[in-house]
Amino acid sequence: MKLHYLASLTLLALPLTVLAIEPGPSSKAQQETEHWLGLQVSGQAASPTVQQATFAERELALQRLLESKKFAIPEKFDEDSAGGGSGGSK
């Protein structure tokens, strides 16, 4: 019983380990990514020209949306009908 409580306490404390990571970018690539995301959020690099989709582009987007609704989402994923990817082991 004591082991049960100890294991539960350990699992509850796991999210607190995230607090040990120092805030801020850890690499040059992460710094650049955060910079680009900041530009996107602030709109500083946005074009002053408003872009509008043509009728044909809007029609194609609508057709893609309608096509995606034709197939119902299955309640269970059948592994036999998977796409044959090489990820994972069986």
PDB file of N, CA, C and O in Angstrom, chain B, residues numbered from 101:
ATOM      1  N   MET B 101       0.823  -1.186   0.000  1.00  0.00           N
ATOM      2  CA  MET B 101       0.000   0.000   0.000  1.00  0.00           C
ATOM      3  C   MET B 101       0.872   1.257   0.000  1.00  0.00           C
ATOM      4  O   MET B 101       0.548   2.254  -0.644  1.00  0.00           O
ATOM      5  N   LYS B 102       1.984   1.186   0.735  1.00  0.00           N
ATOM      6  CA  LYS B 102       2.895   2.318   0.797  1.00  0.00           C
ATOM      7  C   LYS B 102       3.500   2.589  -0.581  1.00  0.00           C
ATOM      8  O   LYS B 102       3.693   3.744  -0.961  1.00  0.00           O
ATOM      9  N   LEU B 103       3.796   1.535  -1.318  1.00  0.00           N
ATOM     10  CA  LEU B 103       4.347   1.681  -2.664  1.00  0.00           C
ATOM     11  C   LEU B 103       3.339   2.360  -3.585  1.00  0.00           C
ATOM     12  O   LEU B 103       3.712   3.163  -4.441  1.00  0.00           O
ATOM     13  N   HIS B 104       2.071   2.035  -3.406  1.00  0.00           N
ATOM     14  CA  HIS B 104       1.009   2.643  -4.210  1.00  0.00           C
ATOM     15  C   HIS B 104       0.978   4.163  -4.001  1.00  0.00           C
ATOM     16  O   HIS B 104       0.891   4.922  -4.966  1.00  0.00           O
ATOM     17  N   TYR B 105       1.049   4.601  -2.742  1.00  0.00           N
ATOM     18  CA  TYR B 105       1.038   6.031  -2.443  1.00  0.00           C
ATOM     19  C   TYR B 105       2.299   6.713  -2.966  1.00  0.00           C
ATOM     20  O   TYR B 105       2.235   7.826  -3.487  1.00  0.00           O
ATOM     21  N   LEU B 106       3.427   6.058  -2.829  1.00  0.00           N
ATOM     22  CA  LEU B 106       4.687   6.623  -3.299  1.00  0.00           C
ATOM     23  C   LEU B 106       4.681   6.779  -4.817  1.00  0.00           C
ATOM     24  O   LEU B 106       5.136   7.796  -5.341  1.00  0.00           O
ATOM     25  N   ALA B 107       4.173   5.783  -5.515  1.00  0.00           N
ATOM     26  CA  ALA B 107       4.092   5.863  -6.974  1.00  0.00           C
ATOM     27  C   ALA B 107       3.134   6.967  -7.406  1.00  0.00           C
ATOM     28  O   ALA B 107       3.413   7.692  -8.361  1.00  0.00           O
ATOM     29  N   SER B 108       2.014   7.099  -6.715  1.00  0.00           N
ATOM     30  CA  SER B 108       1.050   8.161  -7.040  1.00  0.00           C
ATOM     31  C   SER B 108       1.654   9.531  -6.805  1.00  0.00           C
ATOM     32  O   SER B 108       1.475  10.434  -7.623  1.00  0.00           O
ATOM     33  N   LEU B 109       2.356   9.697  -5.718  1.00  0.00           N
ATOM     34  CA  LEU B 109       2.989  10.974  -5.408  1.00  0.00           C
ATOM     35  C   LEU B 109       4.052  11.320  -6.446  1.00  0.00           C
ATOM     36  O   LEU B 109       4.180  12.476  -6.848  1.00  0.00           O
ATOM     37  N   THR B 110       4.808  10.325  -6.875  1.00  0.00           N
ATOM     38  CA  THR B 110       5.823  10.546  -7.900  1.00  0.00           C
ATOM     39  C   THR B 110       5.186  10.986  -9.210  1.00  0.00           C
ATOM     40  O   THR B 110       5.678  11.909  -9.860  1.00  0.00           O
ATOM     41  N   LEU B 111       4.100  10.337  -9.600  1.00  0.00           N
ATOM     42  CA  LEU B 111       3.419  10.718 -10.837  1.00  0.00           C
ATOM     43  C   LEU B 111       2.829  12.119 -10.745  1.00  0.00           C
ATOM     44  O   LEU B 111       2.837  12.859 -11.729  1.00  0.00           O
ATOM     45  N   LEU B 112       2.323  12.489  -9.586  1.00  0.00           N
ATOM     46  CA  LEU B 112       1.774  13.831  -9.408  1.00  0.00           C
ATOM     47  C   LEU B 112       2.863  14.901  -9.436  1.00  0.00           C
ATOM     48  O   LEU B 112       2.600  16.039  -9.823  1.00  0.00           O
ATOM     49  N   ALA B 113       4.074  14.550  -9.033  1.00  0.00           N
ATOM     50  CA  ALA B 113       5.169  15.515  -8.992  1.00  0.00           C
ATOM     51  C   ALA B 113       5.873  15.663 -10.336  1.00  0.00           C
ATOM     52  O   ALA B 113       6.650  16.601 -10.512  1.00  0.00           O
ATOM     53  N   LEU B 114       5.627  14.774 -11.281  1.00  0.00           N
ATOM     54  CA  LEU B 114       6.313  14.844 -12.574  1.00  0.00           C
ATOM     55  C   LEU B 114       6.118  16.171 -13.306  1.00  0.00           C
ATOM     56  O   LEU B 114       7.093  16.696 -13.843  1.00  0.00           O
ATOM     57  N   PRO B 115       4.923  16.737 -13.354  1.00  0.00           N
ATOM     58  CA  PRO B 115       4.777  18.016 -14.057  1.00  0.00           C
ATOM     59  C   PRO B 115       5.615  19.141 -13.456  1.00  0.00           C
ATOM     60  O   PRO B 115       5.933  20.107 -14.150  1.00  0.00           O
ATOM     61  N   LEU B 116       5.973  19.034 -12.197  1.00  0.00           N
ATOM     62  CA  LEU B 116       6.785  20.069 -11.563  1.00  0.00           C
ATOM     63  C   LEU B 116       8.211  20.083 -12.093  1.00  0.00           C
ATOM     64  O   LEU B 116       8.914  21.081 -11.930  1.00  0.00           O
ATOM     65  N   THR B 117       8.653  18.999 -12.723  1.00  0.00           N
ATOM     66  CA  THR B 117      10.005  18.972 -13.280  1.00  0.00           C
ATOM     67  C   THR B 117      10.142  19.938 -14.445  1.00  0.00           C
ATOM     68  O   THR B 117      11.257  20.333 -14.786  1.00  0.00           O
ATOM     69  N   VAL B 118       9.038  20.324 -15.061  1.00  0.00           N
ATOM     70  CA  VAL B 118       9.082  21.287 -16.162  1.00  0.00           C
ATOM     71  C   VAL B 118       9.568  22.634 -15.655  1.00  0.00           C
ATOM     72  O   VAL B 118      10.199  23.382 -16.401  1.00  0.00           O
ATOM     73  N   LEU B 119       9.289  22.948 -14.421  1.00  0.00           N
ATOM     74  CA  LEU B 119       9.706  24.223 -13.853  1.00  0.00           C
ATOM     75  C   LEU B 119      11.222  24.334 -13.749  1.00  0.00           C
ATOM     76  O   LEU B 119      11.748  25.437 -13.596  1.00  0.00           O
ATOM     77  N   ALA B 120      11.924  23.227 -13.829  1.00  0.00           N
ATOM     78  CA  ALA B 120      13.371  23.252 -13.729  1.00  0.00           C
ATOM     79  C   ALA B 120      14.024  23.768 -15.006  1.00  0.00           C
ATOM     80  O   ALA B 120      15.201  24.131 -14.983  1.00  0.00           O
ATOM     81  N   ILE B 121      13.304  23.811 -16.104  1.00  0.00           N
ATOM     82  CA  ILE B 121      13.858  24.296 -17.366  1.00  0.00           C
ATOM     83  C   ILE B 121      13.862  25.813 -17.343  1.00  0.00           C
ATOM     84  O   ILE B 121      12.836  26.443 -17.085  1.00  0.00           O
ATOM     85  N   GLU B 122      15.021  26.394 -17.614  1.00  0.00           N
ATOM     86  CA  GLU B 122      15.121  27.846 -17.595  1.00  0.00           C
ATOM     87  C   GLU B 122      14.354  28.437 -18.770  1.00  0.00           C
ATOM     88  O   GLU B 122      14.382  27.882 -19.869  1.00  0.00           O
ATOM     89  N   PRO B 123      13.669  29.557 -18.552  1.00  0.00           N
ATOM     90  CA  PRO B 123      12.939  30.187 -19.654  1.00  0.00           C
ATOM     91  C   PRO B 123      13.900  30.801 -20.663  1.00  0.00           C
ATOM     92  O   PRO B 123      15.037  31.145 -20.339  1.00  0.00           O
ATOM     93  N   GLY B 124      13.425  30.927 -21.866  1.00  0.00           N
ATOM     94  CA  GLY B 124      14.224  31.557 -22.906  1.00  0.00           C
ATOM     95  C   GLY B 124      14.727  30.554 -23.916  1.00  0.00           C
ATOM     96  O   GLY B 124      14.703  29.346 -23.678  1.00  0.00           O
ATOM     97  N   PRO B 125      15.188  31.066 -25.054  1.00  0.00           N
ATOM     98  CA  PRO B 125      15.668  30.188 -26.122  1.00  0.00           C
ATOM     99  C   PRO B 125      16.945  29.453 -25.717  1.00  0.00           C
ATOM    100  O   PRO B 125      17.806  29.998 -25.027  1.00  0.00           O
ATOM    101  N   SER B 126      17.040  28.229 -26.156  1.00  0.00           N
ATOM    102  CA  SER B 126      18.206  27.432 -25.801  1.00  0.00           C
ATOM    103  C   SER B 126      19.169  27.269 -26.966  1.00  0.00           C
ATOM    104  O   SER B 126      20.286  26.787 -26.774  1.00  0.00           O
ATOM    105  N   SER B 127      18.769  27.656 -28.155  1.00  0.00           N
ATOM    106  CA  SER B 127      19.656  27.518 -29.303  1.00  0.00           C
ATOM    107  C   SER B 127      19.401  28.650 -30.286  1.00  0.00           C
ATOM    108  O   SER B 127      18.399  29.358 -30.188  1.00  0.00           O
ATOM    109  N   LYS B 128      20.310  28.814 -31.229  1.00  0.00           N
ATOM    110  CA  LYS B 128      20.173  29.846 -32.260  1.00  0.00           C
ATOM    111  C   LYS B 128      18.921  29.598 -33.093  1.00  0.00           C
ATOM    112  O   LYS B 128      18.195  30.540 -33.411  1.00  0.00           O
ATOM    113  N   ALA B 129      18.661  28.347 -33.448  1.00  0.00           N
ATOM    114  CA  ALA B 129      17.476  28.023 -34.250  1.00  0.00           C
ATOM    115  C   ALA B 129      16.202  28.374 -33.493  1.00  0.00           C
ATOM    116  O   ALA B 129      15.251  28.883 -34.086  1.00  0.00           O
ATOM    117  N   GLN B 130      16.171  28.110 -32.198  1.00  0.00           N
ATOM    118  CA  GLN B 130      14.983  28.432 -31.411  1.00  0.00           C
ATOM    119  C   GLN B 130      14.804  29.940 -31.309  1.00  0.00           C
ATOM    120  O   GLN B 130      13.675  30.429 -31.355  1.00  0.00           O
ATOM    121  N   GLN B 131      15.898  30.689 -31.170  1.00  0.00           N
ATOM    122  CA  GLN B 131      15.808  32.149 -31.124  1.00  0.00           C
ATOM    123  C   GLN B 131      15.207  32.692 -32.417  1.00  0.00           C
ATOM    124  O   GLN B 131      14.330  33.556 -32.387  1.00  0.00           O
ATOM    125  N   GLU B 132      15.684  32.180 -33.552  1.00  0.00           N
ATOM    126  CA  GLU B 132      15.168  32.633 -34.842  1.00  0.00           C
ATOM    127  C   GLU B 132      13.695  32.276 -35.003  1.00  0.00           C
ATOM    128  O   GLU B 132      12.909  33.077 -35.509  1.00  0.00           O
ATOM    129  N   THR B 133      13.324  31.079 -34.576  1.00  0.00           N
ATOM    130  CA  THR B 133      11.923  30.662 -34.668  1.00  0.00           C
ATOM    131  C   THR B 133      11.034  31.572 -33.832  1.00  0.00           C
ATOM    132  O   THR B 133       9.975  32.002 -34.287  1.00  0.00           O
ATOM    133  N   GLU B 134      11.467  31.864 -32.607  1.00  0.00           N
ATOM    134  CA  GLU B 134      10.678  32.744 -31.750  1.00  0.00           C
ATOM    135  C   GLU B 134      10.590  34.149 -32.328  1.00  0.00           C
ATOM    136  O   GLU B 134       9.564  34.814 -32.188  1.00  0.00           O
ATOM    137  N   HIS B 135      11.660  34.606 -32.978  1.00  0.00           N
ATOM    138  CA  HIS B 135      11.633  35.926 -33.619  1.00  0.00           C
ATOM    139  C   HIS B 135      10.594  35.954 -34.739  1.00  0.00           C
ATOM    140  O   HIS B 135       9.795  36.887 -34.818  1.00  0.00           O
ATOM    141  N   TRP B 136      10.599  34.935 -35.607  1.00  0.00           N
ATOM    142  CA  TRP B 136       9.636  34.888 -36.714  1.00  0.00           C
ATOM    143  C   TRP B 136       8.204  34.777 -36.196  1.00  0.00           C
ATOM    144  O   TRP B 136       7.298  35.413 -36.735  1.00  0.00           O
ATOM    145  N   LEU B 137       7.997  33.978 -35.164  1.00  0.00           N
ATOM    146  CA  LEU B 137       6.655  33.862 -34.589  1.00  0.00           C
ATOM    147  C   LEU B 137       6.205  35.184 -33.972  1.00  0.00           C
ATOM    148  O   LEU B 137       5.029  35.540 -34.048  1.00  0.00           O
ATOM    149  N   GLY B 138       7.138  35.907 -33.363  1.00  0.00           N
ATOM    150  CA  GLY B 138       6.814  37.221 -32.816  1.00  0.00           C
ATOM    151  C   GLY B 138       6.419  38.201 -33.903  1.00  0.00           C
ATOM    152  O   GLY B 138       5.489  38.987 -33.725  1.00  0.00           O
ATOM    153  N   LEU B 139       7.126  38.160 -35.037  1.00  0.00           N
ATOM    154  CA  LEU B 139       6.768  39.023 -36.169  1.00  0.00           C
ATOM    155  C   LEU B 139       5.378  38.690 -36.686  1.00  0.00           C
ATOM    156  O   LEU B 139       4.602  39.583 -37.027  1.00  0.00           O
ATOM    157  N   GLN B 140       5.072  37.420 -36.740  1.00  0.00           N
ATOM    158  CA  GLN B 140       3.761  37.000 -37.238  1.00  0.00           C
ATOM    159  C   GLN B 140       2.648  37.491 -36.315  1.00  0.00           C
ATOM    160  O   GLN B 140       1.619  37.977 -36.784  1.00  0.00           O
ATOM    161  N   VAL B 141       2.852  37.366 -35.021  1.00  0.00           N
ATOM    162  CA  VAL B 141       1.829  37.770 -34.060  1.00  0.00           C
ATOM    163  C   VAL B 141       1.640  39.286 -34.060  1.00  0.00           C
ATOM    164  O   VAL B 141       0.512  39.778 -34.019  1.00  0.00           O
ATOM    165  N   SER B 142       2.752  40.020 -34.108  1.00  0.00           N
ATOM    166  CA  SER B 142       2.660  41.477 -34.016  1.00  0.00           C
ATOM    167  C   SER B 142       2.185  42.120 -35.311  1.00  0.00           C
ATOM    168  O   SER B 142       1.622  43.215 -35.288  1.00  0.00           O
ATOM    169  N   GLY B 143       2.407  41.452 -36.442  1.00  0.00           N
ATOM    170  CA  GLY B 143       2.008  42.017 -37.730  1.00  0.00           C
ATOM    171  C   GLY B 143       2.972  43.070 -38.241  1.00  0.00           C
ATOM    172  O   GLY B 143       2.641  43.784 -39.187  1.00  0.00           O
ATOM    173  N   GLN B 144       4.159  43.193 -37.646  1.00  0.00           N
ATOM    174  CA  GLN B 144       5.134  44.202 -38.051  1.00  0.00           C
ATOM    175  C   GLN B 144       5.611  44.001 -39.481  1.00  0.00           C
ATOM    176  O   GLN B 144       5.909  44.976 -40.171  1.00  0.00           O
ATOM    177  N   ALA B 145       5.689  42.766 -39.936  1.00  0.00           N
ATOM    178  CA  ALA B 145       6.195  42.489 -41.275  1.00  0.00           C
ATOM    179  C   ALA B 145       5.063  42.227 -42.263  1.00  0.00           C
ATOM    180  O   ALA B 145       5.303  41.724 -43.360  1.00  0.00           O
ATOM    181  N   ALA B 146       3.843  42.562 -41.884  1.00  0.00           N
ATOM    182  CA  ALA B 146       2.694  42.302 -42.758  1.00  0.00           C
ATOM    183  C   ALA B 146       2.719  43.240 -43.957  1.00  0.00           C
ATOM    184  O   ALA B 146       3.168  44.382 -43.862  1.00  0.00           O
ATOM    185  N   SER B 147       2.240  42.748 -45.062  1.00  0.00           N
ATOM    186  CA  SER B 147       2.158  43.547 -46.281  1.00  0.00           C
ATOM    187  C   SER B 147       1.007  44.546 -46.162  1.00  0.00           C
ATOM    188  O   SER B 147      -0.056  44.209 -45.642  1.00  0.00           O
ATOM    189  N   PRO B 148       1.218  45.773 -46.642  1.00  0.00           N
ATOM    190  CA  PRO B 148       0.118  46.742 -46.618  1.00  0.00           C
ATOM    191  C   PRO B 148      -0.942  46.437 -47.673  1.00  0.00           C
ATOM    192  O   PRO B 148      -2.054  46.960 -47.614  1.00  0.00           O
ATOM    193  N   THR B 149      -0.591  45.589 -48.638  1.00  0.00           N
ATOM    194  CA  THR B 149      -1.521  45.226 -49.704  1.00  0.00           C
ATOM    195  C   THR B 149      -2.380  44.049 -49.251  1.00  0.00           C
ATOM    196  O   THR B 149      -1.862  42.981 -48.924  1.00  0.00           O
ATOM    197  N   VAL B 150      -3.679  44.251 -49.234  1.00  0.00           N
ATOM    198  CA  VAL B 150      -4.598  43.181 -48.854  1.00  0.00           C
ATOM    199  C   VAL B 150      -4.676  42.181 -50.002  1.00  0.00           C
ATOM    200  O   VAL B 150      -4.899  42.561 -51.151  1.00  0.00           O
ATOM    201  N   GLN B 151      -4.492  40.907 -49.686  1.00  0.00           N
ATOM    202  CA  GLN B 151      -4.549  39.870 -50.713  1.00  0.00           C
ATOM    203  C   GLN B 151      -5.933  39.248 -50.713  1.00  0.00           C
ATOM    204  O   GLN B 151      -6.471  38.889 -49.665  1.00  0.00           O
ATOM    205  N   GLN B 152      -6.499  39.128 -51.900  1.00  0.00           N
ATOM    206  CA  GLN B 152      -7.819  38.530 -52.022  1.00  0.00           C
ATOM    207  C   GLN B 152      -7.735  37.315 -52.935  1.00  0.00           C
ATOM    208  O   GLN B 152      -7.018  37.314 -53.936  1.00  0.00           O
ATOM    209  N   ALA B 153      -8.470  36.299 -52.572  1.00  0.00           N
ATOM    210  CA  ALA B 153      -8.518  35.082 -53.386  1.00  0.00           C
ATOM    211  C   ALA B 153      -9.446  35.318 -54.573  1.00  0.00           C
ATOM    212  O   ALA B 153     -10.458  36.011 -54.471  1.00  0.00           O
ATOM    213  N   THR B 154      -9.071  34.723 -55.695  1.00  0.00           N
ATOM    214  CA  THR B 154      -9.930  34.821 -56.873  1.00  0.00           C
ATOM    215  C   THR B 154     -11.127  33.894 -56.694  1.00  0.00           C
ATOM    216  O   THR B 154     -11.157  33.063 -55.786  1.00  0.00           O
ATOM    217  N   PHE B 155     -12.100  34.050 -57.567  1.00  0.00           N
ATOM    218  CA  PHE B 155     -13.282  33.192 -57.513  1.00  0.00           C
ATOM    219  C   PHE B 155     -12.881  31.730 -57.668  1.00  0.00           C
ATOM    220  O   PHE B 155     -13.398  30.868 -56.958  1.00  0.00           O
ATOM    221  N   ALA B 156     -11.956  31.441 -58.597  1.00  0.00           N
ATOM    222  CA  ALA B 156     -11.530  30.056 -58.831  1.00  0.00           C
ATOM    223  C   ALA B 156     -10.852  29.480 -57.587  1.00  0.00           C
ATOM    224  O   ALA B 156     -11.080  28.323 -57.236  1.00  0.00           O
ATOM    225  N   GLU B 157     -10.020  30.284 -56.920  1.00  0.00           N
ATOM    226  CA  GLU B 157      -9.348  29.810 -55.706  1.00  0.00           C
ATOM    227  C   GLU B 157     -10.353  29.533 -54.586  1.00  0.00           C
ATOM    228  O   GLU B 157     -10.239  28.535 -53.874  1.00  0.00           O
ATOM    229  N   ARG B 158     -11.319  30.409 -54.438  1.00  0.00           N
ATOM    230  CA  ARG B 158     -12.353  30.196 -53.419  1.00  0.00           C
ATOM    231  C   ARG B 158     -13.171  28.949 -53.730  1.00  0.00           C
ATOM    232  O   ARG B 158     -13.527  28.189 -52.830  1.00  0.00           O
ATOM    233  N   GLU B 159     -13.465  28.744 -55.010  1.00  0.00           N
ATOM    234  CA  GLU B 159     -14.247  27.571 -55.415  1.00  0.00           C
ATOM    235  C   GLU B 159     -13.475  26.276 -55.133  1.00  0.00           C
ATOM    236  O   GLU B 159     -14.051  25.301 -54.649  1.00  0.00           O
ATOM    237  N   LEU B 160     -12.165  26.270 -55.438  1.00  0.00           N
ATOM    238  CA  LEU B 160     -11.342  25.087 -55.157  1.00  0.00           C
ATOM    239  C   LEU B 160     -11.258  24.812 -53.652  1.00  0.00           C
ATOM    240  O   LEU B 160     -11.313  23.660 -53.223  1.00  0.00           O
ATOM    241  N   ALA B 161     -11.126  25.868 -52.862  1.00  0.00           N
ATOM    242  CA  ALA B 161     -11.069  25.690 -51.407  1.00  0.00           C
ATOM    243  C   ALA B 161     -12.379  25.106 -50.887  1.00  0.00           C
ATOM    244  O   ALA B 161     -12.374  24.237 -50.015  1.00  0.00           O
ATOM    245  N   LEU B 162     -13.488  25.582 -51.417  1.00  0.00           N
ATOM    246  CA  LEU B 162     -14.789  25.055 -51.006  1.00  0.00           C
ATOM    247  C   LEU B 162     -14.927  23.588 -51.402  1.00  0.00           C
ATOM    248  O   LEU B 162     -15.443  22.785 -50.624  1.00  0.00           O
ATOM    249  N   GLN B 163     -14.473  23.230 -52.600  1.00  0.00           N
ATOM    250  CA  GLN B 163     -14.547  21.835 -53.047  1.00  0.00           C
ATOM    251  C   GLN B 163     -13.701  20.934 -52.160  1.00  0.00           C
ATOM    252  O   GLN B 163     -14.127  19.831 -51.817  1.00  0.00           O
ATOM    253  N   ARG B 164     -12.494  21.394 -51.777  1.00  0.00           N
ATOM    254  CA  ARG B 164     -11.644  20.609 -50.869  1.00  0.00           C
ATOM    255  C   ARG B 164     -12.343  20.401 -49.531  1.00  0.00           C
ATOM    256  O   ARG B 164     -12.296  19.311 -48.961  1.00  0.00           O
ATOM    257  N   LEU B 165     -12.987  21.447 -49.034  1.00  0.00           N
ATOM    258  CA  LEU B 165     -13.707  21.332 -47.771  1.00  0.00           C
ATOM    259  C   LEU B 165     -14.848  20.330 -47.886  1.00  0.00           C
ATOM    260  O   LEU B 165     -15.022  19.482 -47.011  1.00  0.00           O
ATOM    261  N   LEU B 166     -15.613  20.423 -48.946  1.00  0.00           N
ATOM    262  CA  LEU B 166     -16.740  19.508 -49.123  1.00  0.00           C
ATOM    263  C   LEU B 166     -16.272  18.071 -49.310  1.00  0.00           C
ATOM    264  O   LEU B 166     -16.906  17.145 -48.804  1.00  0.00           O
ATOM    265  N   GLU B 167     -15.171  17.871 -50.030  1.00  0.00           N
ATOM    266  CA  GLU B 167     -14.619  16.520 -50.222  1.00  0.00           C
ATOM    267  C   GLU B 167     -14.179  15.926 -48.885  1.00  0.00           C
ATOM    268  O   GLU B 167     -14.341  14.727 -48.656  1.00  0.00           O
ATOM    269  N   SER B 168     -13.629  16.752 -48.010  1.00  0.00           N
ATOM    270  CA  SER B 168     -13.137  16.238 -46.730  1.00  0.00           C
ATOM    271  C   SER B 168     -14.282  15.775 -45.831  1.00  0.00           C
ATOM    272  O   SER B 168     -14.061  14.977 -44.920  1.00  0.00           O
ATOM    273  N   LYS B 169     -15.485  16.255 -46.069  1.00  0.00           N
ATOM    274  CA  LYS B 169     -16.634  15.891 -45.235  1.00  0.00           C
ATOM    275  C   LYS B 169     -17.321  14.609 -45.708  1.00  0.00           C
ATOM    276  O   LYS B 169     -18.245  14.132 -45.050  1.00  0.00           O
ATOM    277  N   LYS B 170     -16.887  14.047 -46.830  1.00  0.00           N
ATOM    278  CA  LYS B 170     -17.543  12.852 -47.375  1.00  0.00           C
ATOM    279  C   LYS B 170     -17.256  11.597 -46.563  1.00  0.00           C
ATOM    280  O   LYS B 170     -18.061  10.666 -46.558  1.00  0.00           O
ATOM    281  N   PHE B 171     -16.132  11.564 -45.884  1.00  0.00           N
ATOM    282  CA  PHE B 171     -15.722  10.362 -45.173  1.00  0.00           C
ATOM    283  C   PHE B 171     -15.881  10.576 -43.673  1.00  0.00           C
ATOM    284  O   PHE B 171     -15.330  11.519 -43.106  1.00  0.00           O
ATOM    285  N   ALA B 172     -16.632   9.697 -43.047  1.00  0.00           N
ATOM    286  CA  ALA B 172     -16.861   9.808 -41.605  1.00  0.00           C
ATOM    287  C   ALA B 172     -15.602   9.416 -40.842  1.00  0.00           C
ATOM    288  O   ALA B 172     -14.821   8.583 -41.299  1.00  0.00           O
ATOM    289  N   ILE B 173     -15.417  10.016 -39.692  1.00  0.00           N
ATOM    290  CA  ILE B 173     -14.291   9.664 -38.841  1.00  0.00           C
ATOM    291  C   ILE B 173     -14.668   8.389 -38.096  1.00  0.00           C
ATOM    292  O   ILE B 173     -15.683   8.362 -37.400  1.00  0.00           O
ATOM    293  N   PRO B 174     -13.860   7.322 -38.230  1.00  0.00           N
ATOM    294  CA  PRO B 174     -14.210   6.056 -37.576  1.00  0.00           C
ATOM    295  C   PRO B 174     -14.097   6.176 -36.054  1.00  0.00           C
ATOM    296  O   PRO B 174     -13.296   6.955 -35.537  1.00  0.00           O
ATOM    297  N   GLU B 175     -14.910   5.394 -35.354  1.00  0.00           N
ATOM    298  CA  GLU B 175     -14.857   5.412 -33.894  1.00  0.00           C
ATOM    299  C   GLU B 175     -13.593   4.749 -33.377  1.00  0.00           C
ATOM    300  O   GLU B 175     -13.062   5.140 -32.337  1.00  0.00           O
ATOM    301  N   LYS B 176     -13.108   3.743 -34.102  1.00  0.00           N
ATOM    302  CA  LYS B 176     -11.886   3.058 -33.709  1.00  0.00           C
ATOM    303  C   LYS B 176     -10.943   3.030 -34.895  1.00  0.00           C
ATOM    304  O   LYS B 176     -11.378   2.953 -36.044  1.00  0.00           O
ATOM    305  N   PHE B 177      -9.652   3.094 -34.614  1.00  0.00           N
ATOM    306  CA  PHE B 177      -8.648   3.004 -35.661  1.00  0.00           C
ATOM    307  C   PHE B 177      -8.283   1.543 -35.861  1.00  0.00           C
ATOM    308  O   PHE B 177      -7.865   0.866 -34.922  1.00  0.00           O
ATOM    309  N   ASP B 178      -8.442   1.066 -37.075  1.00  0.00           N
ATOM    310  CA  ASP B 178      -8.123  -0.315 -37.401  1.00  0.00           C
ATOM    311  C   ASP B 178      -6.691  -0.368 -37.909  1.00  0.00           C
ATOM    312  O   ASP B 178      -6.383   0.211 -38.950  1.00  0.00           O
ATOM    313  N   GLU B 179      -5.814  -1.055 -37.189  1.00  0.00           N
ATOM    314  CA  GLU B 179      -4.403  -1.099 -37.566  1.00  0.00           C
ATOM    315  C   GLU B 179      -4.190  -1.791 -38.904  1.00  0.00           C
ATOM    316  O   GLU B 179      -3.225  -1.488 -39.605  1.00  0.00           O
ATOM    317  N   ASP B 180      -5.072  -2.713 -39.270  1.00  0.00           N
ATOM    318  CA  ASP B 180      -4.908  -3.422 -40.534  1.00  0.00           C
ATOM    319  C   ASP B 180      -5.133  -2.501 -41.727  1.00  0.00           C
ATOM    320  O   ASP B 180      -4.594  -2.750 -42.806  1.00  0.00           O
ATOM    321  N   SER B 181      -5.911  -1.454 -41.553  1.00  0.00           N
ATOM    322  CA  SER B 181      -6.185  -0.547 -42.661  1.00  0.00           C
ATOM    323  C   SER B 181      -5.239   0.642 -42.669  1.00  0.00           C
ATOM    324  O   SER B 181      -5.470   1.616 -43.385  1.00  0.00           O
ATOM    325  N   ALA B 182      -4.174   0.570 -41.878  1.00  0.00           N
ATOM    326  CA  ALA B 182      -3.212   1.671 -41.824  1.00  0.00           C
ATOM    327  C   ALA B 182      -2.510   1.814 -43.164  1.00  0.00           C
ATOM    328  O   ALA B 182      -2.522   0.905 -43.993  1.00  0.00           O
ATOM    329  N   GLY B 183      -1.906   2.965 -43.354  1.00  0.00           N
ATOM    330  CA  GLY B 183      -1.302   3.298 -44.642  1.00  0.00           C
ATOM    331  C   GLY B 183       0.006   2.602 -44.947  1.00  0.00           C
ATOM    332  O   GLY B 183       0.635   2.939 -45.951  1.00  0.00           O
ATOM    333  N   GLY B 184       0.446   1.673 -44.161  1.00  0.00           N
ATOM    334  CA  GLY B 184       1.662   0.928 -44.479  1.00  0.00           C
ATOM    335  C   GLY B 184       2.934   1.693 -44.163  1.00  0.00           C
ATOM    336  O   GLY B 184       3.977   1.429 -44.761  1.00  0.00           O
ATOM    337  N   GLY B 185       2.866   2.632 -43.238  1.00  0.00           N
ATOM    338  CA  GLY B 185       4.058   3.378 -42.853  1.00  0.00           C
ATOM    339  C   GLY B 185       5.049   2.471 -42.152  1.00  0.00           C
ATOM    340  O   GLY B 185       4.681   1.416 -41.635  1.00  0.00           O
ATOM    341  N   SER B 186       6.311   2.884 -42.136  1.00  0.00           N
ATOM    342  CA  SER B 186       7.342   2.050 -41.534  1.00  0.00           C
ATOM    343  C   SER B 186       7.601   2.416 -40.081  1.00  0.00           C
ATOM    344  O   SER B 186       8.494   1.838 -39.460  1.00  0.00           O
ATOM    345  N   GLY B 187       6.854   3.352 -39.523  1.00  0.00           N
ATOM    346  CA  GLY B 187       7.083   3.762 -38.143  1.00  0.00           C
ATOM    347  C   GLY B 187       6.567   2.733 -37.157  1.00  0.00           C
ATOM    348  O   GLY B 187       5.573   2.052 -37.408  1.00  0.00           O
ATOM    349  N   GLY B 188       7.256   2.631 -36.034  1.00  0.00           N
ATOM    350  CA  GLY B 188       6.813   1.718 -34.981  1.00  0.00           C
ATOM    351  C   GLY B 188       7.156   0.276 -35.267  1.00  0.00           C
ATOM    352  O   GLY B 188       7.578  -0.074 -36.369  1.00  0.00           O
ATOM    353  N   SER B 189       6.973  -0.545 -34.273  1.00  0.00           N
ATOM    354  CA  SER B 189       7.231  -1.974 -34.446  1.00  0.00           C
ATOM    355  C   SER B 189       5.999  -2.748 -34.036  1.00  0.00           C
ATOM    356  O   SER B 189       5.214  -2.284 -33.209  1.00  0.00           O
ATOM    357  N   LYS B 190       5.828  -3.910 -34.601  1.00  0.00           N
ATOM    358  CA  LYS B 190       4.671  -4.750 -34.290  1.00  0.00           C
ATOM    359  C   LYS B 190       5.090  -5.977 -33.545  1.00  0.00           C
ATOM    360  O   LYS B 190       4.249  -6.806 -33.198  1.00  0.00           O
TER     361      LYS B 190
END
